[in-house]
Amino acid sequence: MIFKWETEEERLLRFMKIPPKKKLEWLRQMNEFIVRCSSKRSKLIRRKLREIHSSK
């Protein structure tokens, strides 16, 4: 749905009304999709970045 007529504040309020559990589910689904559709090179880069950040 397109909401071009709403202000930035109205848009934020609309998003804040979405339950946290649903937001987390969307994030999980997006992450699974990205992993599934990424090239080997992209996966390697992401893995290296994760290792760098986890060692700090």
Beta strands, then each sheet from edge to edge (+ up, - down):
end
